[in-house]
Amino acid sequence: MAPTTIPKTECMTRIWWLIVFGAACYGFGALSVTADELFGIAQFYGPSGLYYFPIIGPRGLWDSWVYVFTGLAVCLFLSLVSILKLQRQGPP
């Protein structure tokens, strides 16, 4: 039997979705740690606590929770889409 070859475009597409999946998983983990930090700040300082985001600066806890959970939702969505895209492609 002759070995099957994978077209280069299909291989690049698979690599792209694997990179998206990895980035989404990393983002989900980083944002989970941030949510844990926010919970600690909320317990210690109450509603007057501030969380400092590196790019956008300090925000109140309510804004911070909204940003973190929105980011978690985006990461979850990207990871699920990348899994579905990788499942639709045939095995190598």
Secondary structure, DSSP 8 states (H G I E B T S, - for coil): -------HHHHHHHHHHHHHHHHHHHHHHHHHHHHHHHHHHHHHHGGG-EEEETTTEEEEHHHHHHHHHHHHHHHHHHHHHHHHHHHHS---
